[in-house]
């Protein structure tokens, strides 16, 4: 097995060195998501003996795959689509409300004759907006299919060697996974001696394409460590749909 540069071979060895130099605390981890009805039970939290983003960045520098495919056009289309989606939803609610009012009125009454043209105009605008939303969505999907293939090819080239890197990590330092309990916590977690990184990601409540991501080095300077994962220490990432 060969990587782009021989210096990458030292990474598994560094993991072992760090393992021998650190202490072994007991960890208590609490997940707190924004929103009153946010569900934070049953969320997977991973613990890695290496800094995942750092390793990927190192591989990308070594493999030199070129620039990552540009997603500017896709993100712009997505923003337009979501804006129309929200506006058309509000308009549909208004149409439903006005239609309910009309159904309660006598069709020959003055109130009905005044409100019905308003309803017709609103319904026409809504249908036009739905057609526009469909058109933008179709264009988005077409461009995204091509973009996804480009990203897959880029990723295979950029992160070549990552599987081999993980295979060199000793069994006791392989990635551990825990799930938050009913209290949204992972309690009394004791990891093997070593330096560990916490990695977790969840869909941001109330959004369709945003997620909260945590990637942090776990402290080892105390016997018992409490860690709160919330929006303040998370990276907010907007994804493509």
Secondary structure as GFF3:
##gff-version 3
##sequence-region A 1 241
A	DSSP	three_ten_helix	6	9	.	.	.	ID=ss1
A	DSSP	alpha_helix	10	21	.	.	.	ID=ss2
A	DSSP	beta_strand	26	31	.	.	.	ID=ss3
A	DSSP	beta_strand	44	48	.	.	.	ID=ss4
A	DSSP	alpha_helix	52	63	.	.	.	ID=ss5
A	DSSP	alpha_helix	72	103	.	.	.	ID=ss6
A	DSSP	alpha_helix	110	158	.	.	.	ID=ss7
A	DSSP	alpha_helix	162	167	.	.	.	ID=ss8
A	DSSP	three_ten_helix	171	173	.	.	.	ID=ss9
A	DSSP	beta_strand	176	179	.	.	.	ID=ss10
A	DSSP	beta_strand	185	190	.	.	.	ID=ss11
A	DSSP	beta_strand	197	203	.	.	.	ID=ss12
A	DSSP	beta_strand	210	217	.	.	.	ID=ss13
A	DSSP	beta_strand	224	229	.	.	.	ID=ss14
A	DSSP	three_ten_helix	231	233	.	.	.	ID=ss15
A	DSSP	beta_strand	235	238	.	.	.	ID=ss16
###
